[in-house]
Amino acid sequence: MRSTTPAPTVVSPHVLSARTAVAVVFGLNGLALASWFSRVPAAREALELSAGQLGLLLLTSSVGAVLALPVAGMVTHRLGTGRAVMTAVVLAATGLTLSGVGAAVFEAPIMVGVGLFLLGYGCGTGEVAMNVEGAAVERRLGRTIMPRFHAAWSLGTVAGGVIGAGCAQVGLSVAAHLILAAAVTLVGTLAAARRFLPPDPEQVTTQARGGGAQLLAAWREPRTLLIGLLVLVMAFTEGTANDWLAVAFVDGHEVSEAVGAAAFAVFVAAMTLGRTVGTVALDAWGRAPVLAATIVVAAVGAAVAVLAGSWMLALVGVVLWGLGASLGFPVGMSAAADEEQRASVRVSVVAAIGYTAFLAGPPLVGLLGDRFGVLRALLVVPILLMPALVLVPATRQPRQ
């Protein structure tokens, strides 16, 4: 079944402006997160943490995100997507700054943990709000575009990864790097969110009156829960690479910190390509066949990245891993938003389930890393991916 919707006759200039604004917000969100991910090896060295300790520290950002998600839908209902995103980016930028200063200046794991919590809480709230806005824009454009928004997020992570590798190479401190990244993210997001779609007064009134009941109902819908489980696995596949790929290359393949950061940049570059080309594939063959194929590709790629005898061959696996992981999260968001009137609450539920991967992932890989090494611990990714194939049919569009 094709995933497109009938095109409208005329597209309002406000919709086109909102489309660009949403892409900018996605991109800057990716830049902020990748700025931290790319400097994890430097932060670990400054704080003198073991793999297990680092996993627990990374857990703080996931805790923040998971605590934000159950209420993010209601926050978005009450504030509107634009104001929700503005509030979220203030928290995220503050957290990114604290994380950099805490690691490089004060060498205080507690300060870094507080910063990562705020970063996670802000990004979790913003994740729901910007996906709800993206779904609204997609509906008004009348064609599939959600993966392109997530491609913008991946492009932001590419930029963040490349900049992070450059900063590591020239010896720029983690604090200076992350303060600059936070400033760019804050200013750009505040400007872009002002161009979001104006709220529909009638729809806002309806959501405010029945939002809580709709949210509880969404938690009882089998299809929504199955989509959430699929997104959970795909978020784990993506998030594990974000958190651990640079460290795994440094420790397991014995490369420099700059090469480790570059490996992360290769991963997010592959995800960007997958999300751009994947839109065409989804329209041609439908969600289920494309997702099934990409899951297999991700599993093979992750295995090659771990088991390859050289770091250069491992990079080939990283490319496959990124391509395969690229579509699961955005397609899950699109599937959750198939019915416009219930889109926001369903996106909130799916995101909440999916983000538990970021809660469990860092400590799981960290504990496995203490026992088997961080690189070998990444084999948990293909082990979890293959059973997820049975969840793919839930993403098919419901019959009208």
C-alpha positions in Angstrom: 0.0 0.0 0.0 1.4 3.4 -1.0 2.0 5.8 1.9 1.1 9.0 0.1 -2.1 11.0 0.5 -4.0 13.0 -2.1 -2.4 16.3 -3.0 -4.3 19.4 -2.3 -5.0 21.8 -5.2 -3.3 24.8 -3.6 -0.6 24.9 -0.9 -0.7 28.0 1.3 2.5 30.1 1.6 2.1 29.7 5.4 2.4 25.9 4.9 5.5 26.3 2.8 7.1 28.6 5.4 6.2 26.2 8.2 7.7 23.3 6.2 11.0 25.1 6.1 10.7 26.1 9.8 10.1 22.5 10.8 13.1 21.3 8.8 15.3 23.9 10.5 14.1 22.9 14.0 14.7 19.2 13.3 18.2 20.1 11.9 19.2 22.2 14.9 17.9 19.5 17.3 20.2 17.0 15.6 23.1 19.5 15.7 22.8 19.9 19.5 22.6 16.2 20.3 25.4 15.3 17.9 27.6 18.0 19.4 27.4 16.1 22.7 27.7 12.6 21.2 30.8 13.5 19.2 32.6 14.6 22.4 31.7 11.7 24.6 35.2 10.2 24.4 36.7 13.5 25.5 34.2 13.9 28.3 34.9 10.3 29.5 38.6 11.0 29.6 38.2 14.3 31.5 35.9 12.6 34.0 38.0 9.4 34.2 35.0 7.1 33.8 34.8 3.3 33.2 32.4 2.0 30.5 29.8 1.2 33.1 30.1 4.6 34.8 29.8 6.3 31.5 26.7 4.3 30.7 25.1 5.4 34.0 26.0 9.0 33.2 24.5 8.8 29.7 21.4 7.4 31.4 20.6 10.7 32.9 19.7 12.2 29.5 17.5 9.3 28.8 15.7 9.7 32.2 15.0 13.3 31.3 13.6 12.4 28.0 11.4 9.6 29.3 10.0 11.7 32.1 9.2 14.5 29.6 7.4 12.3 27.0 4.3 11.2 29.0 3.4 14.9 29.5 4.8 16.3 26.2 1.6 15.7 24.4 -0.4 17.6 26.9 2.1 20.4 27.0 1.9 20.6 23.2 -1.9 20.7 23.4 -1.9 23.6 25.8 1.0 25.7 24.5 0.8 24.9 20.9 3.7 23.4 18.9 5.6 26.6 18.5 5.6 27.6 22.1 6.3 24.1 23.2 9.4 23.9 21.0 10.6 27.3 22.3 10.3 26.2 25.9 12.0 22.9 25.1 15.0 24.5 23.4 15.7 26.7 26.3 16.0 23.7 28.6 18.1 21.8 26.0 20.5 24.6 25.4 21.0 25.1 29.2 21.7 21.4 29.6 24.2 21.3 26.8 26.1 24.2 28.3 26.1 22.7 31.8 27.4 19.3 30.3 30.3 21.0 28.5 31.3 23.2 31.5 30.9 20.3 34.0 33.1 18.0 32.0 35.9 20.3 30.9 36.0 23.0 33.5 34.8 21.5 36.8 35.4 17.8 35.9 32.2 17.1 37.9 30.1 14.1 36.8 27.1 15.3 38.9 27.1 18.6 37.0 27.3 16.8 33.7 24.5 14.5 34.8 22.2 17.5 35.6 23.1 19.0 32.2 22.3 15.8 30.4 19.0 15.5 32.3 18.0 19.0 31.1 19.2 18.2 27.6 17.1 15.0 27.5 14.0 16.7 29.0 14.2 19.5 26.6 14.8 17.2 23.6 12.0 14.8 24.7 9.4 17.6 24.9 10.6 19.1 21.6 10.6 15.7 19.9 6.9 15.3 20.4 6.0 18.9 19.5 8.1 19.1 16.3 6.8 15.7 15.1 3.2 16.9 15.7 3.9 20.0 13.7 5.6 18.0 11.0 2.6 15.7 10.8 0.3 18.8 10.4 2.5 20.2 7.7 2.6 16.8 5.9 -1.2 16.7 5.9 -1.5 20.1 4.4 1.1 19.4 1.8 -0.8 16.3 0.8 2.3 14.1 0.3 4.8 12.1 2.4 7.4 14.3 3.9 8.0 13.2 7.5 11.2 11.2 6.6 12.6 14.3 5.0 12.2 16.2 8.3 14.0 13.4 10.0 16.6 13.6 7.2 17.1 17.2 8.3 17.6 16.0 11.8 20.2 13.5 10.5 21.8 16.3 8.4 22.1 18.3 11.6 23.8 15.4 13.3 26.2 15.1 10.4 27.1 18.7 10.8 27.4 18.2 14.6 29.6 15.1 14.1 31.9 16.7 11.6 32.3 19.8 13.7 32.9 17.6 16.8 35.6 15.7 15.0 37.2 19.0 13.9 37.0 20.4 17.4 38.6 17.2 18.8 41.4 17.4 16.1 42.3 21.0 16.8 42.0 20.5 20.6 39.1 22.9 21.2 37.8 22.2 24.7 34.5 20.4 25.2 33.2 23.4 27.1 33.8 26.0 24.4 32.5 23.7 21.7 29.2 22.9 23.5 28.6 26.5 24.6 28.8 27.6 21.0 26.6 24.7 19.8 24.0 25.6 22.5 23.9 29.3 21.4 23.4 28.4 17.7 20.7 25.9 18.6 18.8 28.3 20.8 18.8 31.3 18.5 18.0 29.3 15.4 15.2 27.3 17.0 13.5 30.3 18.6 13.5 32.1 15.2 12.2 29.1 13.2 9.4 28.2 15.7 7.8 31.6 15.1 7.0 30.4 11.6 5.1 27.3 12.6 1.5 26.9 11.4 -1.0 29.1 13.3 -3.2 27.0 15.6 -6.7 26.1 14.6 -8.9 27.6 17.4 -11.6 24.9 17.0 -9.1 22.0 17.1 -7.3 23.5 20.1 -10.6 23.8 22.0 -11.5 20.2 21.1 -8.0 18.9 22.2 -8.0 20.9 25.4 -11.4 19.5 26.3 -10.7 15.8 25.5 -6.9 15.6 25.4 -6.5 13.6 28.6 -9.2 11.1 27.7 -7.7 10.7 24.1 -4.2 10.2 25.5 -5.4 7.4 27.9 -7.4 5.8 25.0 -4.3 5.8 22.8 -2.4 3.8 25.4 -5.0 1.0 24.9 -4.9 0.8 21.1 -3.1 -2.3 19.9 -1.8 -0.8 16.7 -0.4 2.2 18.5 1.4 0.0 21.0 2.8 -2.2 18.3 4.1 0.8 16.4 5.6 2.0 19.7 7.4 -1.3 20.2 8.9 -1.1 16.7 10.0 2.4 17.2 11.6 1.3 20.5 13.8 -1.3 18.7 14.7 1.2 16.0 15.4 3.9 18.5 17.7 1.5 20.4 19.4 0.7 17.0 20.0 4.4 16.3 20.6 5.5 19.9 23.2 2.8 20.6 25.3 4.1 17.7 24.8 7.7 18.8 26.0 6.9 22.4 28.7 4.3 21.8 30.0 4.2 18.3 32.8 6.7 18.8 33.9 5.1 22.0 33.7 1.6 20.5 35.9 2.6 17.6 38.5 4.2 19.9 38.5 1.2 22.3 37.8 -1.8 20.1 39.4 -0.8 16.8 42.1 1.2 18.5 41.8 4.4 16.5 42.2 8.1 17.6 39.5 10.1 19.1 39.2 12.1 15.9 38.6 8.9 13.9 36.1 7.7 16.4 34.2 11.0 16.0 34.4 10.6 12.2 32.9 7.1 12.5 29.9 8.6 14.2 29.7 11.2 11.4 29.7 8.4 8.8 26.8 6.8 10.6 24.7 9.9 10.7 25.6 10.7 7.1 24.3 7.2 6.1 21.1 7.9 8.0 20.7 11.2 6.2 21.0 9.5 2.8 18.6 6.7 3.9 16.0 9.2 5.0 16.3 11.2 1.8 16.2 8.3 -0.6 13.8 6.3 1.6 11.0 8.7 0.9 11.0 7.6 -2.7 11.2 4.0 -1.8 8.3 4.3 0.7 6.1 5.9 -2.0 7.1 3.2 -4.5 6.8 0.0 -2.4 5.0 1.0 0.8 6.0 1.0 4.5 6.1 -2.6 5.4 8.4 -4.0 2.6 10.8 -1.1 2.9 11.0 -1.3 6.7 11.6 -5.1 6.6 14.4 -4.7 4.2 16.1 -1.9 6.1 15.9 -3.8 9.4 17.8 -6.6 7.8 20.4 -4.2 6.4 20.8 -2.6 9.8 21.4 -6.0 11.5 24.0 -7.0 8.9 25.7 -3.6 9.1 26.0 -3.6 12.9 27.5 -7.1 12.9 30.1 -6.0 10.3 31.0 -2.9 12.3 31.7 -5.1 15.3 33.3 -8.1 13.7 35.4 -6.6 10.9 39.1 -7.2 11.2 40.0 -3.6 10.3 38.5 -0.2 11.2 38.2 0.7 7.5 36.1 -2.4 6.8 34.1 -1.7 10.0 33.2 1.7 8.4 31.4 -0.2 5.6 29.3 -1.8 8.3 28.6 1.6 9.9 27.3 2.8 6.5 24.9 -0.2 6.3 23.9 0.3 9.9 23.0 3.9 9.3 21.1 3.2 6.1 19.2 0.4 7.8 18.3 2.4 10.9 17.2 5.5 9.0 13.5 4.9 8.4 12.2 3.2 11.6 11.7 6.2 13.7 10.2 8.7 11.1 7.9 6.0 9.6 6.7 5.1 13.1 5.8 8.8 13.6 4.0 9.0 10.3 2.1 5.8 11.1 1.1 7.1 14.5 -0.2 10.3 12.8 -2.3 8.6 10.1 -5.5 9.9 11.6 -5.1 13.7 12.0 -7.5 14.2 14.8 -5.7 11.7 17.0 -2.2 12.4 15.7 -0.8 14.3 18.7 -1.7 11.8 21.4 -0.6 8.8 19.3 2.7 10.4 18.5 3.1 11.1 22.2 2.5 7.5 23.1 4.7 6.1 20.4 7.5 8.5 21.3 7.2 7.6 25.0 7.5 3.9 24.2 10.3 4.5 21.8 12.3 6.6 24.2 12.5 3.8 26.8 15.2 2.5 24.5 17.3 5.5 25.4 16.6 4.8 29.0 17.7 1.1 28.9 20.3 1.3 26.2 23.2 3.2 27.7 23.4 1.2 31.0 22.8 -2.1 29.1 25.6 -1.5 26.6 27.8 -0.1 29.4 27.4 -3.1 31.6 28.0 -5.4 28.6 31.0 -3.3 27.8 32.6 -3.8 31.2 32.4 -7.5 30.6 33.0 -8.0 26.9 34.4 -4.6 25.8 32.3 -1.8 24.3 32.8 -2.9 20.7 31.6 -6.5 21.3 28.7 -5.2 23.4 27.2 -3.6 20.2 26.3 -7.1 19.0 23.1 -6.7 21.1 21.8 -4.5 18.2 21.4 -7.3 15.5 20.2 -9.7 18.2 17.3 -7.4 19.0 16.6 -6.3 15.4 15.6 -9.6 13.8 12.6 -10.4 16.0 11.3 -6.9 15.4 10.4 -7.9 11.8 7.1 -9.3 13.2 6.1 -5.8 14.2 6.5 -4.2 10.8 2.9 -4.9 9.5 1.5 -2.6 12.2 2.8 0.4 10.2 0.5 -0.2 7.3 -2.1 2.5 6.8 -5.5 1.6 8.3 -8.2 1.0 5.8 -10.4 4.1 5.3 
